[in-house]
Amino acid sequence: MPTLMTVLLCIAGACAVGILLWLRRTPGKAAATPLAQDAATPRVRTAIQSFSATADQAEAESEVAADGGAALPTALQSFVLLRSDTADRPTPQTLLELAEALPEPHAMFLQVTRELDDIDEITAAVTHEPALAANVLRTVNSAAFGLTTPISSVHHAIAYLGVSYVKGLIAQSALARTLPASAPGSAQEAAMHRLWKSSQIASASAFLLARNLGVENPSVTSTQALLANLGDINLVSLRPELACLYAPEVSLFERVQGQQAELGANGAMLAALLAERWGLPGTIKATLDLSLLPLAVPPGDHPLEGDDLTAATVVYLAGRIGDAAVFRELQDIADLSLGDERPMELHYLPAYLEAAGLQRLHATLQDNATRRALNRILAAARS
């Protein structure tokens, strides 16, 4: 009996020990599982964070590459460029009211924008207008060009200044006959003078660059550059209070921003409307409508491509050269900043040059003959 009791007690003790051991094992395993999960969770989260950071970095690098290797300026991030086909409803009416207040341009203006490209034809047109002939001779003999021997022949003067530049003088003379007169010495008169000078320099620069870069139809490109300020010129003539937007040192971005804030439209929209109403070639109207896009969007968002995008890029660059000469007193084309320190209106230009196949522009600008020719054009801003 004692022996039986001893055996039973041993069995009971062994069971109790087994139960205690089992109870101690179970919490240990249960605790081990969360620990393992906690250890794994940070590794999963880190992998996701790493992937997200890599994606964000790739996206940022893509954006930087798309806009020419520099971070997008804050002002451009929130800027929306208005266009004729995207403006809200009141804007077209604003443009119509402005356009209706302008008379039809002089016939010579229309001739310049269409087919007047030959030097003999230009000479004939100028010599039939004594005031225009005097203006051409006064310009070429001004101190800005530093001629040792004065030029007295209109044909010689046109050959020296270039057909493209003289076309600008003709356009200015022809359009001035129909626009409201500016008060002498007023801010409006000064703004009009700067805009015409910028247009003439842009036209001559566009022709030179287009020819040296192998762009098709340099004379067409030159005419498009000449008319890029058409909307601004007419806008200032009708709204003299906006002359402050064309003061020295005011940038293209500030100008367009001010126009849109005041009118709900911009100069490019008015220029395109006038081109349509005046019967200018359709290609010119389309160019004017899109003329400000390189300011606001990368080339991937531009509707033009191929040769058309190439011409549009040259026209935009020539316009900025004209503005730099007139509004910022650029005297040497070598001082035009196209690198990381370039002005905001040239932010997207490197991307446009690449998209348009114009990477050789930098080498062209460094060519001594091209530099001298462009600097002679820039000198006209001081005439």
BELGIGI-V881017 format. One record per helix or strand of 3 or more residues. SS is the DSSP state (helix for helix, strand for strand). FROM is the first residue (numbers start at 1). TO is the last residue. If there is no record, write none. Layout:
ss=SS from=FROM to=TO
ss=SS from=FROM to=TO
This chain:
ss=helix from=2 to=66
ss=helix from=74 to=77
ss=helix from=89 to=100
ss=helix from=107 to=112
ss=helix from=119 to=127
ss=helix from=130 to=140
ss=helix from=154 to=161
ss=helix from=163 to=176
ss=helix from=187 to=212
ss=helix from=218 to=226
ss=helix from=230 to=238
ss=helix from=240 to=246
ss=helix from=252 to=263
ss=helix from=267 to=277
ss=helix from=282 to=289
ss=helix from=293 to=296
ss=helix from=299 to=301
ss=helix from=306 to=327
ss=helix from=333 to=335
ss=helix from=344 to=346
ss=helix from=349 to=355
ss=helix from=361 to=366
ss=helix from=368 to=382
